[in-house]
Amino acid sequence: DDAAAAVLNYISNELKINLSQVVWYGRSIGSGPALRAVHRITQELKQKPGGVVLQCGFANFPEVAGHLFGRLAKRLVSRLWPNEAMLKELNCPVLLIHGRNDTMIPINQSEKLWEAVAQKELSHFHTCDCGHNDFNFRRCTLRPIYDFLLGVISSQGFPATNFQIDLETSRRALVRHIGPLRSRIPVYSFRRPELEDWLLRIGTQGDGQKALNLDKSPRTNEEQVKREDTNATKGAMEGRELKSPPSGLQSPPPSKRGRSKSKA
């Protein structure tokens, strides 16, 4: 909640951005702080938020704790984020994303949230055959959010004024590499379509060049075989000429030549 409150204070008081043009995002337990910020915009600041995206969110946090750790945890856990109750008091577009195979936060939690959504005209409930942490990032996260945002900014109530933010270097976000988490994120999340297309074109050109070389290689091999046969024929002819000296000159037998050498 403190981090979400700091972000809200920064974009509203420091950057002076119209909060009706801001769409909030919360995933898993982060759906609580995100909804809290949107609820604060509506109830305390008396403004209409641009919208909210909840991925793998929960309606009742104690129910999730009971699902994971038993009845005792359900009674002891704090009721800090009453998401279902807060969502009923919002009048803004909502996108819910949840996997049907989620065993950490069951999909019935998002079904309860969907029943609490007031503005269903611009809202959407996206489901997929995913778990809690194995989402297809492009198909089950980016695409639904893109379609949702396109509908939000195309609606009649969305502010038509654009804004441009010039941030100083000291105020820009510091992005650190995910490091050890990289091995836990699905490989398809790091795929780049433009790079894959470029590699595919290079591979196709390489296959074509190999095919061209294969077409040329039989001719080259035939020429090489012909040359080898010609050289072998020449060598045989030269050997025959050495073995048959001119008439009148007879070479001594090998045995006598060996004896003469031994005597010397």
C-alpha positions as CSV (number, residue, x, y, z in Angstrom):
1,D,0.0,0.0,0.0
2,D,2.8,2.4,0.8
3,A,4.5,1.8,-2.6
4,A,1.1,2.3,-4.4
5,A,0.5,5.5,-2.4
6,A,3.9,6.8,-3.3
7,V,3.3,6.1,-7.0
8,L,-0.1,7.8,-6.9
9,N,1.4,10.9,-5.1
10,Y,4.2,11.1,-7.7
11,I,2.1,10.9,-10.8
12,S,-0.6,13.3,-9.5
13,N,1.4,15.9,-7.6
14,E,4.8,15.8,-9.2
15,L,4.0,14.9,-12.8
16,K,0.6,16.5,-12.8
17,I,-1.0,13.8,-14.9
18,N,-4.7,13.5,-15.3
19,L,-5.6,10.4,-13.3
20,S,-8.4,9.7,-15.7
21,Q,-5.7,8.7,-18.2
22,V,-3.9,6.3,-15.9
23,V,-4.7,2.6,-15.9
24,W,-3.5,0.6,-12.9
25,Y,-2.1,-2.9,-13.0
26,G,-1.9,-5.5,-10.1
27,R,-0.9,-9.1,-10.2
28,S,-1.6,-11.8,-7.6
29,I,-1.2,-10.2,-4.1
30,G,-0.4,-7.0,-5.9
31,S,-4.0,-6.8,-7.0
32,G,-4.8,-5.6,-3.4
33,P,-2.6,-2.4,-3.4
34,A,-3.6,-1.6,-7.0
35,L,-7.3,-1.7,-6.2
36,R,-6.6,0.3,-3.0
37,A,-5.0,3.1,-5.1
38,V,-7.9,3.1,-7.6
39,H,-10.4,3.1,-4.7
40,R,-8.6,6.0,-3.1
41,I,-8.8,8.0,-6.4
42,T,-12.5,7.4,-6.5
43,Q,-13.5,7.9,-2.8
44,E,-10.9,10.3,-1.5
45,L,-9.8,12.3,-4.5
46,K,-13.2,12.2,-6.1
47,Q,-11.8,11.5,-9.5
48,K,-12.5,8.8,-12.1
49,P,-9.6,6.5,-12.7
50,G,-8.8,5.4,-16.2
51,G,-9.1,1.7,-15.4
52,V,-7.5,-1.2,-13.6
53,V,-6.0,-4.5,-14.7
54,L,-6.0,-7.4,-12.3
55,Q,-4.1,-10.6,-13.2
56,C,-4.5,-13.7,-11.0
57,G,-6.2,-11.4,-8.5
58,F,-8.3,-12.4,-5.4
59,A,-11.7,-11.3,-4.1
60,N,-11.1,-12.3,-0.5
61,F,-7.6,-12.7,0.8
62,P,-8.5,-14.8,3.9
63,E,-10.1,-17.3,1.6
64,V,-6.9,-17.7,-0.4
65,A,-4.9,-18.1,2.8
66,G,-7.3,-20.8,3.9
67,H,-7.1,-22.5,0.5
68,L,-3.3,-22.6,0.7
69,F,-2.6,-23.1,4.5
70,G,-5.9,-24.3,6.1
71,R,-8.6,-23.0,8.3
72,L,-6.3,-21.6,11.0
73,A,-4.5,-19.3,8.4
74,K,-7.9,-18.1,7.2
75,R,-8.8,-16.9,10.7
76,L,-5.4,-15.4,11.5
77,V,-4.6,-13.6,8.2
78,S,-5.3,-9.8,8.0
79,R,-8.3,-8.5,6.0
80,L,-6.2,-5.7,4.6
81,W,-7.5,-5.8,1.0
82,P,-11.2,-6.4,0.6
83,N,-10.9,-6.4,-3.1
84,E,-14.5,-7.5,-3.8
85,A,-16.0,-4.8,-1.6
86,M,-13.7,-2.1,-3.1
87,L,-14.4,-3.1,-6.7
88,K,-18.2,-2.7,-6.1
89,E,-17.6,1.0,-5.4
90,L,-15.6,1.6,-8.6
91,N,-17.1,2.9,-11.8
92,C,-14.3,2.4,-14.3
93,P,-13.2,-0.2,-16.9
94,V,-11.8,-3.4,-15.4
95,L,-9.8,-6.2,-17.1
96,L,-9.5,-9.5,-15.2
97,I,-7.0,-12.1,-16.4
98,H,-6.9,-15.5,-14.8
99,G,-5.7,-19.0,-15.6
100,R,-8.1,-21.9,-15.2
101,N,-5.3,-24.1,-13.9
102,D,-4.2,-21.7,-11.2
103,T,-3.8,-23.7,-8.0
104,M,-2.5,-20.9,-5.9
105,I,-5.4,-18.4,-6.3
106,P,-8.3,-20.3,-7.8
107,I,-10.2,-18.8,-10.7
108,N,-13.4,-18.6,-8.7
109,Q,-11.8,-15.6,-7.0
110,S,-11.7,-13.6,-10.3
111,E,-15.3,-14.9,-11.0
112,K,-16.4,-13.2,-7.8
113,L,-14.6,-10.0,-8.8
114,W,-16.3,-10.1,-12.2
115,E,-19.7,-10.2,-10.5
116,A,-18.7,-7.0,-8.6
117,V,-17.7,-5.1,-11.7
118,A,-20.2,-2.2,-12.3
119,Q,-19.1,-1.0,-15.7
120,K,-19.1,-4.2,-17.8
121,E,-19.5,-2.4,-21.1
122,L,-15.7,-1.6,-21.4
123,S,-14.6,-4.4,-19.0
124,H,-13.5,-7.9,-19.9
125,F,-12.8,-11.2,-18.2
126,H,-10.0,-13.1,-20.0
127,T,-9.4,-16.7,-19.1
128,C,-6.7,-19.1,-20.4
129,D,-5.4,-22.6,-19.8
130,C,-2.5,-21.4,-17.6
131,G,-1.5,-21.7,-14.0
132,H,-0.3,-18.9,-11.6
133,N,3.2,-18.4,-13.0
134,D,3.3,-20.1,-16.4
135,F,1.4,-17.5,-18.5
136,N,2.1,-17.1,-22.2
137,F,3.2,-13.5,-21.9
138,R,2.3,-12.5,-25.4
139,R,-1.0,-14.3,-25.9
140,C,-2.4,-14.3,-22.3
141,T,-1.0,-11.0,-20.9
142,L,0.1,-8.5,-23.6
143,R,-2.7,-9.2,-26.1
144,P,-5.6,-8.9,-23.6
145,I,-4.1,-5.7,-22.1
146,Y,-3.5,-4.2,-25.5
147,D,-7.1,-4.9,-26.6
148,F,-8.4,-3.6,-23.3
149,L,-6.4,-0.3,-23.5
150,L,-7.5,0.2,-27.1
151,G,-11.1,0.0,-26.0
152,V,-10.5,2.4,-23.0
153,I,-8.8,5.1,-25.0
154,S,-11.4,4.8,-27.8
155,S,-14.4,5.4,-25.4
156,Q,-16.2,8.6,-25.3
157,G,-15.5,9.4,-21.7
158,F,-11.7,9.1,-22.1
159,P,-9.9,12.5,-22.1
160,A,-8.8,13.5,-25.6
161,T,-5.9,15.7,-24.5
162,N,-2.4,14.3,-24.9
163,F,0.5,15.0,-22.6
164,Q,4.2,14.8,-22.7
165,I,6.5,14.2,-19.7
166,D,10.1,15.3,-19.6
167,L,11.9,13.5,-16.7
168,E,15.2,14.4,-15.3
169,T,17.8,11.6,-15.2
170,S,17.7,11.5,-11.4
171,R,13.9,10.9,-11.5
172,R,13.9,8.1,-14.1
173,A,13.1,4.6,-13.1
174,L,16.1,2.4,-12.4
175,V,15.6,-0.9,-14.1
176,R,17.7,-3.8,-12.9
177,H,18.2,-7.1,-14.7
178,I,15.9,-9.9,-13.4
179,G,19.0,-12.1,-12.7
180,P,18.1,-15.3,-10.9
181,L,14.5,-15.0,-11.9
182,R,15.3,-15.4,-15.6
183,S,15.6,-19.2,-15.3
184,R,12.1,-19.3,-13.8
185,I,10.3,-17.3,-16.5
186,P,9.0,-19.3,-19.5
187,V,11.3,-19.1,-22.6
188,Y,8.6,-17.8,-24.8
189,S,8.4,-14.7,-22.7
190,F,11.8,-13.6,-24.2
191,R,11.0,-14.3,-27.8
192,R,11.3,-11.4,-30.3
193,P,9.2,-11.9,-33.4
194,E,11.3,-9.5,-35.5
195,L,14.5,-11.3,-34.5
196,E,13.0,-14.7,-35.3
197,D,11.9,-13.5,-38.7
198,W,15.3,-12.2,-39.4
199,L,17.0,-15.4,-38.4
200,L,14.5,-17.4,-40.5
201,R,15.3,-15.3,-43.6
202,I,19.1,-15.8,-43.0
203,G,18.5,-19.5,-42.5
204,T,16.5,-19.7,-45.8
205,Q,19.2,-17.9,-47.7
206,G,21.8,-20.3,-46.2
207,D,19.8,-23.3,-47.3
208,G,19.5,-21.9,-50.8
209,Q,23.3,-21.4,-50.9
210,K,23.9,-24.9,-49.7
211,A,21.6,-26.3,-52.4
212,L,23.4,-24.3,-55.0
213,N,26.7,-25.7,-53.8
214,L,25.3,-29.2,-53.9
215,D,24.3,-28.7,-57.5
216,K,27.8,-27.6,-58.4
217,S,29.6,-30.2,-56.3
218,P,29.0,-33.2,-58.6
219,R,30.5,-31.5,-61.5
220,T,33.5,-30.5,-59.5
221,N,33.9,-34.0,-58.2
222,E,33.7,-35.4,-61.7
223,E,36.4,-33.0,-62.9
224,Q,38.6,-33.9,-60.0
225,V,38.2,-37.6,-60.7
226,K,39.1,-37.0,-64.3
227,R,42.2,-35.1,-63.3
228,E,43.2,-37.8,-60.9
229,D,42.7,-40.5,-63.6
230,T,44.8,-38.4,-66.1
231,N,47.6,-38.0,-63.5
232,A,47.5,-41.7,-62.8
233,T,47.7,-42.5,-66.5
234,K,50.6,-40.2,-66.9
235,G,52.4,-41.7,-63.9
236,A,51.8,-45.2,-65.3
237,M,53.2,-44.2,-68.7
238,E,56.3,-42.7,-67.1
239,G,56.8,-45.8,-65.1
240,R,56.6,-48.0,-68.2
241,E,59.1,-45.8,-69.9
242,L,61.5,-46.2,-67.0
243,K,61.0,-50.0,-66.8
244,S,61.7,-50.4,-70.5
245,P,65.0,-48.6,-71.2
246,P,66.3,-48.0,-74.8
247,S,67.8,-50.9,-76.7
248,G,71.4,-51.7,-75.9
249,L,71.1,-50.5,-72.3
250,Q,70.1,-53.3,-70.0
251,S,69.9,-52.7,-66.3
252,P,71.5,-55.3,-64.0
253,P,69.3,-57.7,-62.1
254,P,68.4,-56.6,-58.5
255,S,70.4,-59.4,-56.9
256,K,73.7,-58.5,-58.6
257,R,73.1,-54.8,-57.9
258,G,72.7,-55.7,-54.2
259,R,75.9,-57.7,-54.2
260,S,77.9,-55.0,-55.9
261,K,76.8,-52.5,-53.2
262,S,77.7,-54.9,-50.4
263,K,81.2,-55.5,-51.8
264,A,81.7,-51.7,-52.1
